[in-house]
Amino acid sequence: MQILTPHVYWAQRHGEIYLRVDLSDAKNLDISLQENHTLQFRAQGHGAKGDNEYMFSLEFLEPVRPEVNHKSTQRQVDIKLKKQEERWWDRLTQQQKKPLFLAPDFDRWLDESDAEMELQAKEEEKINKISVESRVRTDPYLGLKRGYLFMYNLVQFLGFSWIFVNMTVRLFILGQDSFYDTFHTTADMMYFCQMMAVLEVINPLLGLVKTGFFPAMIQVAGRNVILFVIFGSLEDMQNKPVVFFVFYLWSTIEIFRYPFYMLACISTEWKLLTWLRYSLWIPLYPLGVVAEAVAVIQSLPIFDETRLFSLPLPALLGHSLSFSYTLQLYLVLMFLGLFINFRHLYKQRRRRFRSRKRKVQ
Ligand SMILES: CCCCCCCCCCCCC/C=C/C(=O)SCCNC(=O)CCNC(=O)[C@H](O)C(C)(C)COP(=O)(O)OP(=O)(O)OC[C@H]1O[C@@H](n2cnc3c(N)ncnc32)[C@H](O)[C@@H]1OP(=O)(O)O
């Protein structure tokens, strides 16, 4: 058997040297390092000249650490060495002229500035990991908080899903007739979900979630005025088709929003769900506010007629001030609330998709 030299490919980082020996099915490997300077390689395998014994020797430009890591695969032998001092080498070997069997490993090749950037990125990743770990370690109640949020989101998801499925099935079976008894079939569940939703205002106050207090307050208060004051207290409103549209629009967004939060509690993300959570509000929110405005407008004559919640006035000023005046003011507030929350959700959407794009790059 002839003794031949295999093709050797190399690349470096500030602290390491990588060698790739082009020898498949290598056997009887004998790799040693002399005086931390010279690598001797000998093995049998299939190289450029068929099955043979191959060997080479490399005298490095600077000393390396005594440990030699190597891994032989079906295709090649990978060798990794650590430089004794972490610095960039101008070339691999002592001799100026590059040995003929040696070539750059372009799969691994980086020039000095790229390698520095890679090093920096690794450092940043390490620092981020440490800061996340220390944050996790410094909050002994994290598990409890996540457990509570997960359960809250699960309950809301089940509640709104029940409403959504119930309304959809009835719509398919009864058609337009289902519009008229939405309240009687789903109000109890909607009451429950919307009472629970008060926690959404409390959670940011307790620092449990990063939601802004005002957007959450506008959302919860806005819906509860419609549910409890307009629909809940006026029987004449309860069989109007507008109830169907309001409840359907509310529950459509929630069957995506709550599962999105549930996944966030277990540090998981489904791209499609994230997209739906941060996109569906674009048509649904204005439609929701329009449906709510219709409900308020329809309730005005009923409040005038029944004098419910009207404000007693001194005899000199008249009998009483109808609650419909308060509601007319509320109509203006609704569109202000729509503007504030639309802007908030738009910012959340941009922040979410911008940070995702950055992660992908
Ligand atoms: C005195 C009365 C005055 C009242 C004035 C009233 C005016 C009323 C006018 C307004 C009327 C509104 C009526 C509503 C109509 C409708 O709903 S129509 C249907 C469509 N609706 C929607 O699309 C709105 C849905 N609602 C929301 O999106 C929220 O309620 C919100 C507060 C408006 C915005 O949500 P926010 O939490 O700020 O954004 P996110 O990006 O989702 O969350 C921020 C981060 O917090 C984490 N998080 C939030 N909640 C939870 C949770 N429960 N569990 C776990 N985690 C949560 C979330 O994951 C985010 O974290 P990061 O991803 O790490 O950023």
The ligand as an SDF file (V2000), in Angstrom:
LIG
                    3D

 65 67  0  0  0  0  0  0  0  0999 V2000
  -66.4070   54.9320   32.6500 C   0  0  0  0  0  0  0  0  0  0  0  0
  -66.5440   54.1740   31.4110 C   0  0  0  0  0  0  0  0  0  0  0  0
  -65.7130   54.7170   30.3400 C   0  0  0  0  0  0  0  0  0  0  0  0
  -65.6660   53.7510   29.2760 C   0  0  0  0  0  0  0  0  0  0  0  0
  -65.4290   54.3030   27.9430 C   0  0  0  0  0  0  0  0  0  0  0  0
  -65.8600   53.2860   27.0790 C   0  0  0  0  0  0  0  0  0  0  0  0
  -65.6450   53.5400   25.6750 C   0  0  0  0  0  0  0  0  0  0  0  0
  -65.8100   52.2190   25.0520 C   0  0  0  0  0  0  0  0  0  0  0  0
  -65.4820   52.2050   23.6880 C   0  0  0  0  0  0  0  0  0  0  0  0
  -64.8420   50.9400   23.2290 C   0  0  0  0  0  0  0  0  0  0  0  0
  -65.7950   49.8860   22.9920 C   0  0  0  0  0  0  0  0  0  0  0  0
  -65.0740   48.6030   22.8030 C   0  0  0  0  0  0  0  0  0  0  0  0
  -66.0470   47.5450   22.6560 C   0  0  0  0  0  0  0  0  0  0  0  0
  -65.4260   46.3110   22.1770 C   0  0  0  0  0  0  0  0  0  0  0  0
  -65.8280   45.7700   21.0340 C   0  0  0  0  0  0  0  0  0  0  0  0
  -65.1960   44.5540   20.5960 C   0  0  0  0  0  0  0  0  0  0  0  0
  -64.5340   43.8200   21.2780 O   0  0  0  0  0  0  0  0  0  0  0  0
  -65.4920   44.1990   18.9930 S   0  0  0  0  0  0  0  0  0  0  0  0
  -64.6160   42.7080   18.6360 C   0  0  0  0  0  0  0  0  0  0  0  0
  -63.1390   42.9240   18.3140 C   0  0  0  0  0  0  0  0  0  0  0  0
  -62.4340   43.2720   19.5000 N   0  0  0  0  0  0  0  0  0  0  0  0
  -61.0940   43.1920   19.6100 C   0  0  0  0  0  0  0  0  0  0  0  0
  -60.3990   42.8160   18.6830 O   0  0  0  0  0  0  0  0  0  0  0  0
  -60.4850   43.5960   20.9210 C   0  0  0  0  0  0  0  0  0  0  0  0
  -59.9910   42.4330   21.6770 C   0  0  0  0  0  0  0  0  0  0  0  0
  -59.3810   42.8650   22.9190 N   0  0  0  0  0  0  0  0  0  0  0  0
  -58.0880   43.0850   23.0880 C   0  0  0  0  0  0  0  0  0  0  0  0
  -57.2940   42.8980   22.1930 O   0  0  0  0  0  0  0  0  0  0  0  0
  -57.6050   43.5360   24.4710 C   0  0  0  0  0  0  0  0  0  0  0  0
  -58.6660   43.5230   25.3290 O   0  0  0  0  0  0  0  0  0  0  0  0
  -56.8900   44.9140   24.4770 C   0  0  0  0  0  0  0  0  0  0  0  0
  -56.7600   45.4130   25.9100 C   0  0  0  0  0  0  0  0  0  0  0  0
  -57.6980   45.9240   23.6550 C   0  0  0  0  0  0  0  0  0  0  0  0
  -55.4820   44.7730   23.8890 C   0  0  0  0  0  0  0  0  0  0  0  0
  -54.7920   43.7260   24.3920 O   0  0  0  0  0  0  0  0  0  0  0  0
  -53.3100   43.7940   25.0460 P   0  0  0  0  0  0  0  0  0  0  0  0
  -53.3150   42.8260   26.1680 O   0  0  0  0  0  0  0  0  0  0  0  0
  -52.8650   45.1660   25.3320 O   0  0  0  0  0  0  0  0  0  0  0  0
  -52.4180   43.3120   23.8870 O   0  0  0  0  0  0  0  0  0  0  0  0
  -51.6160   41.9840   23.7020 P   0  0  0  0  0  0  0  0  0  0  0  0
  -50.5860   42.2930   22.6740 O   0  0  0  0  0  0  0  0  0  0  0  0
  -52.5670   40.8840   23.3860 O   0  0  0  0  0  0  0  0  0  0  0  0
  -50.9430   41.6520   25.1280 O   0  0  0  0  0  0  0  0  0  0  0  0
  -49.8050   42.3530   25.6200 C   0  0  0  0  0  0  0  0  0  0  0  0
  -48.8830   41.3610   26.3350 C   0  0  0  0  0  0  0  0  0  0  0  0
  -49.5130   40.8670   27.5120 O   0  0  0  0  0  0  0  0  0  0  0  0
  -49.6850   39.4620   27.4370 C   0  0  0  0  0  0  0  0  0  0  0  0
  -51.0110   39.1380   27.9490 N   0  0  0  0  0  0  0  0  0  0  0  0
  -52.0880   39.9510   27.9380 C   0  0  0  0  0  0  0  0  0  0  0  0
  -53.1120   39.3440   28.4880 N   0  0  0  0  0  0  0  0  0  0  0  0
  -52.7180   38.1270   28.8410 C   0  0  0  0  0  0  0  0  0  0  0  0
  -53.3700   37.0260   29.4630 C   0  0  0  0  0  0  0  0  0  0  0  0
  -54.6600   37.0690   29.8130 N   0  0  0  0  0  0  0  0  0  0  0  0
  -52.6560   35.9050   29.6680 N   0  0  0  0  0  0  0  0  0  0  0  0
  -51.3520   35.8170   29.3170 C   0  0  0  0  0  0  0  0  0  0  0  0
  -50.6820   36.8520   28.7410 N   0  0  0  0  0  0  0  0  0  0  0  0
  -51.3620   37.9710   28.5040 C   0  0  0  0  0  0  0  0  0  0  0  0
  -49.5820   39.1180   25.9630 C   0  0  0  0  0  0  0  0  0  0  0  0
  -49.1680   37.7990   25.7430 O   0  0  0  0  0  0  0  0  0  0  0  0
  -48.5730   40.1300   25.4910 C   0  0  0  0  0  0  0  0  0  0  0  0
  -47.2800   39.6840   25.8960 O   0  0  0  0  0  0  0  0  0  0  0  0
  -46.0270   39.7320   24.8630 P   0  0  0  0  0  0  0  0  0  0  0  0
  -46.4410   38.8600   23.7160 O   0  0  0  0  0  0  0  0  0  0  0  0
  -44.8890   39.1890   25.6460 O   0  0  0  0  0  0  0  0  0  0  0  0
  -45.8950   41.1690   24.4580 O   0  0  0  0  0  0  0  0  0  0  0  0
  1  2  1  0
  2  3  1  0
  3  4  1  0
  4  5  1  0
  5  6  1  0
  6  7  1  0
  7  8  1  0
  8  9  1  0
  9 10  1  0
 10 11  1  0
 11 12  1  0
 12 13  1  0
 13 14  1  0
 14 15  2  0
 15 16  1  0
 16 17  2  0
 16 18  1  0
 18 19  1  0
 19 20  1  0
 20 21  1  0
 21 22  1  0
 22 23  2  0
 22 24  1  0
 24 25  1  0
 25 26  1  0
 26 27  1  0
 27 28  2  0
 27 29  1  0
 29 30  1  0
 29 31  1  0
 31 32  1  0
 31 33  1  0
 31 34  1  0
 34 35  1  0
 35 36  1  0
 36 37  2  0
 36 38  1  0
 36 39  1  0
 39 40  1  0
 40 41  2  0
 40 42  1  0
 40 43  1  0
 43 44  1  0
 44 45  1  0
 45 46  1  0
 45 60  1  0
 46 47  1  0
 47 48  1  0
 47 58  1  0
 48 49  1  0
 48 57  1  0
 49 50  2  0
 50 51  1  0
 51 52  1  0
 51 57  2  0
 52 53  1  0
 52 54  2  0
 54 55  1  0
 55 56  2  0
 56 57  1  0
 58 59  1  0
 58 60  1  0
 60 61  1  0
 61 62  1  0
 62 63  2  0
 62 64  1  0
 62 65  1  0
M  END
$$$$
